[in-house]
Amino acid sequence: MIRRGRFLVFAAFSFVVATACGGGHSTGAGGADATAPGDTGASTDVAIPEAGTATLSGPQAFPVGSASMAASPTGGCGGSGSPDVIAHVIVLLTAQGLPALLCTDAGPPDAGTGGWIDIEIATTQAATGDQELTQSLGPGTYVIGNEGEDDPDVCMLPPGSNAFLQLLTPGADDAQATAISGTVTIDSLDAKAITGSFSVLMGGPYGTTDASPPPSLSGTFSALACP
């Protein structure tokens, strides 16, 4: 792992992407870690889009050109699991005009327009660095954690949370905005695809805001693993 946040996506996951395939996980950490949806002030009552795409709603929304995912049996926090365990998943929603950043060796662009949303979810075992990971993510609703940082990391999520969401743009090393509260819902998940939705309230780069109420951001996604 080179660093937290943005470069975790492009460095650490280059060697921990799971290659196992199969049906979605409905037991394990999906049941243990998932909670009932919270009231974030944003709606996710939208149909799941076509595979490899996503739809966004809110002041910071943009037209999505690609929706990519990567699943890992480790999570990058020190533990390891069998190949059929999905302990950590990344979903990257990239604006039209940008490449599918999770699937390119070039890394994030240094300049240009557009942006991307990085959503990461981990089991409690993975996030807390348990050595033996036996629980898998699965369908359910996961709570967003606000670390108060501009480079969030699943290894430093606050207790009671299992996910973070950040908005990044070309040329910026760290997040331009991070979710301060909300939930991410997984509808289906395996090593090759994930469908779901999210509903969050957004803060600034360090998860703070003076806005009352904070701006909402919601969306649905159907993300695919890189070919």
VMD Tcl script that draws the C-alpha trace (Angstrom):
set ca {
  {0.00 0.00 0.00}
  {1.52 3.29 -1.05}
  {-0.82 5.61 0.77}
  {-4.34 6.02 1.96}
  {-7.30 7.31 -0.01}
  {-6.93 7.84 -3.73}
  {-3.77 5.79 -4.26}
  {-5.07 2.83 -2.28}
  {-7.41 2.25 -5.19}
  {-4.68 2.23 -7.81}
  {-1.82 0.62 -5.89}
  {-2.88 -1.76 -3.14}
  {-5.73 -3.24 -5.11}
  {-3.53 -4.01 -8.09}
  {-2.43 -7.19 -6.31}
  {-5.33 -8.12 -4.01}
  {-8.23 -8.20 -6.46}
  {-10.09 -11.45 -5.99}
  {-10.43 -13.67 -9.01}
  {-12.88 -16.19 -7.63}
  {-16.35 -16.17 -9.12}
  {-19.70 -17.44 -7.97}
  {-23.00 -16.34 -6.49}
  {-23.60 -13.42 -4.19}
  {-22.84 -13.80 -0.47}
  {-25.91 -13.62 1.74}
  {-24.36 -14.81 5.00}
  {-21.38 -13.90 7.16}
  {-20.53 -10.23 7.58}
  {-23.29 -9.15 5.27}
  {-25.66 -10.10 8.04}
  {-23.36 -9.31 10.95}
  {-22.24 -5.85 9.81}
  {-25.23 -4.59 7.83}
  {-27.77 -2.36 9.53}
  {-31.12 -0.80 8.73}
  {-30.95 2.20 6.39}
  {-30.44 5.56 8.04}
  {-32.42 8.73 7.24}
  {-29.88 10.80 5.34}
  {-32.30 13.12 3.60}
  {-31.56 11.66 0.15}
  {-33.60 9.14 -1.77}
  {-32.35 5.99 -3.53}
  {-35.74 4.94 -4.94}
  {-34.25 4.47 -8.41}
  {-34.03 1.36 -10.58}
  {-30.64 -0.33 -10.84}
  {-28.98 0.84 -14.09}
  {-27.45 -1.28 -16.83}
  {-24.31 -3.28 -16.04}
  {-21.18 -1.12 -15.94}
  {-23.09 2.12 -15.33}
  {-24.55 4.20 -12.51}
  {-26.93 7.09 -11.93}
  {-26.34 9.94 -9.48}
  {-28.57 12.59 -7.95}
  {-27.66 15.70 -5.97}
  {-25.73 18.96 -6.33}
  {-22.42 17.10 -6.82}
  {-23.81 14.52 -9.26}
  {-22.33 14.05 -12.73}
  {-23.03 11.82 -15.75}
  {-21.31 8.49 -15.08}
  {-19.31 6.96 -17.90}
  {-18.28 3.73 -16.16}
  {-18.86 1.81 -12.94}
  {-16.05 -0.57 -11.97}
  {-15.50 -2.77 -8.93}
  {-12.78 -4.84 -7.29}
  {-13.22 -7.40 -4.52}
  {-10.54 -8.55 -2.10}
  {-10.24 -11.39 0.44}
  {-7.86 -9.29 2.58}
  {-8.95 -5.66 2.79}
  {-5.40 -4.37 3.23}
  {-5.56 -4.04 7.02}
  {-3.41 -7.02 7.92}
  {-5.79 -9.97 7.70}
  {-6.29 -12.65 5.08}
  {-9.06 -14.98 4.04}
  {-9.74 -17.81 1.65}
  {-10.23 -16.88 -2.03}
  {-14.02 -17.14 -1.76}
  {-14.15 -14.51 1.01}
  {-15.03 -10.95 -0.02}
  {-13.77 -8.88 2.90}
  {-13.40 -5.54 1.09}
  {-14.94 -4.12 -2.05}
  {-14.21 -0.95 -4.03}
  {-16.77 0.66 -6.34}
  {-15.48 3.43 -8.60}
  {-17.98 5.60 -10.48}
  {-16.11 7.60 -13.13}
  {-17.44 10.61 -15.02}
  {-18.01 10.54 -18.76}
  {-14.86 11.52 -20.63}
  {-12.52 9.77 -18.19}
  {-11.23 6.19 -18.51}
  {-12.42 3.43 -16.19}
  {-9.78 4.36 -13.63}
  {-9.90 1.13 -11.66}
  {-9.06 -0.79 -14.85}
  {-6.12 1.24 -16.14}
  {-2.43 1.07 -15.26}
  {-2.01 4.78 -15.96}
  {-3.44 5.86 -12.62}
  {-5.63 8.90 -12.00}
  {-5.35 11.81 -14.46}
  {-3.20 14.79 -13.52}
  {-5.47 17.31 -15.25}
  {-8.80 17.64 -16.98}
  {-12.44 17.88 -16.11}
  {-14.85 15.46 -14.47}
  {-14.37 13.39 -11.38}
  {-15.01 10.07 -9.76}
  {-16.66 8.67 -6.66}
  {-14.79 6.08 -4.62}
  {-17.00 3.86 -2.42}
  {-15.31 1.30 -0.21}
  {-16.94 -1.24 2.09}
  {-15.25 -3.70 4.45}
  {-16.37 -6.30 6.95}
  {-15.73 -5.46 10.58}
  {-13.14 -8.24 10.67}
  {-11.24 -6.72 7.75}
  {-11.49 -3.14 8.97}
  {-10.21 -3.98 12.44}
  {-7.28 -6.03 11.11}
  {-8.29 -9.50 12.30}
  {-5.68 -12.01 11.13}
  {-8.15 -14.66 9.95}
  {-10.99 -13.31 7.82}
  {-13.97 -15.65 7.61}
  {-16.83 -13.20 7.04}
  {-17.90 -12.00 3.59}
  {-19.74 -8.89 2.55}
  {-23.18 -9.59 1.21}
  {-26.57 -8.00 0.57}
  {-27.46 -5.48 3.26}
  {-27.07 -1.85 4.27}
  {-23.74 -0.58 5.60}
  {-23.14 2.58 7.63}
  {-20.86 5.35 6.34}
  {-18.09 6.39 8.71}
  {-16.64 9.90 8.84}
  {-12.94 9.81 9.74}
  {-12.50 13.57 9.50}
  {-9.72 13.07 6.93}
  {-9.27 13.99 3.27}
  {-7.89 10.53 2.49}
  {-10.27 8.03 4.14}
  {-9.16 4.47 4.78}
  {-11.23 1.37 5.61}
  {-8.56 0.47 8.18}
  {-9.43 3.60 10.19}
  {-13.22 3.61 10.05}
  {-14.96 4.77 13.24}
  {-16.57 2.02 15.36}
  {-20.00 1.03 14.10}
  {-19.27 1.88 10.47}
  {-18.16 -0.25 7.53}
  {-17.90 2.12 4.56}
  {-16.72 5.47 3.25}
  {-17.44 7.56 0.15}
  {-15.22 10.25 -1.32}
  {-15.36 12.51 -4.38}
  {-12.09 13.06 -6.26}
  {-11.08 15.17 -9.27}
  {-8.14 15.19 -11.72}
  {-4.97 16.77 -10.40}
  {-5.94 16.59 -6.72}
  {-4.10 14.19 -4.45}
  {-6.91 13.89 -1.92}
  {-10.68 14.01 -1.67}
  {-12.53 17.16 -2.66}
  {-15.52 16.04 -0.58}
  {-16.30 13.12 1.71}
  {-19.55 11.68 3.01}
  {-20.23 12.63 6.62}
  {-23.15 10.24 7.15}
  {-25.44 7.88 5.33}
  {-25.54 4.32 4.09}
  {-24.47 2.08 1.21}
  {-26.75 -0.80 0.29}
  {-25.53 -3.92 -1.49}
  {-28.25 -5.69 -3.45}
  {-26.06 -8.37 -5.02}
  {-22.35 -9.14 -4.92}
  {-19.84 -11.64 -6.25}
  {-16.23 -11.36 -7.39}
  {-17.25 -10.09 -10.83}
  {-20.11 -7.66 -10.17}
  {-21.94 -5.64 -7.55}
  {-25.28 -3.85 -7.64}
  {-26.56 -1.46 -5.03}
  {-27.27 2.10 -4.02}
  {-26.17 4.79 -1.61}
  {-27.67 7.78 0.15}
  {-25.31 10.16 1.95}
  {-24.82 13.69 3.19}
  {-21.62 15.32 1.96}
  {-19.06 17.44 3.74}
  {-15.84 19.08 2.65}
  {-12.47 17.38 2.16}
  {-12.13 16.69 5.88}
  {-15.70 15.60 6.45}
  {-16.86 18.93 7.90}
  {-19.49 21.37 6.68}
  {-21.22 24.55 7.75}
  {-24.15 23.90 5.41}
  {-27.53 23.33 7.03}
  {-28.62 20.90 5.84}
  {-25.51 19.43 4.20}
  {-25.86 18.62 0.47}
  {-27.19 15.17 -0.29}
  {-25.78 12.75 -2.84}
  {-27.48 9.52 -3.83}
  {-27.14 6.98 -6.56}
  {-27.53 3.47 -7.83}
  {-24.82 1.40 -9.45}
  {-24.21 -1.81 -11.33}
  {-20.44 -2.11 -11.33}
  {-18.34 -4.74 -13.09}
  {-14.90 -6.15 -12.34}
  {-12.15 -5.24 -14.78}
  {-11.80 -7.62 -17.74}
}
mol new
graphics top color blue
foreach p $ca { graphics top sphere $p radius 0.5 }
foreach p [lrange $ca 0 end-1] q [lrange $ca 1 end] { graphics top cylinder $p $q radius 0.2 }
display resetview
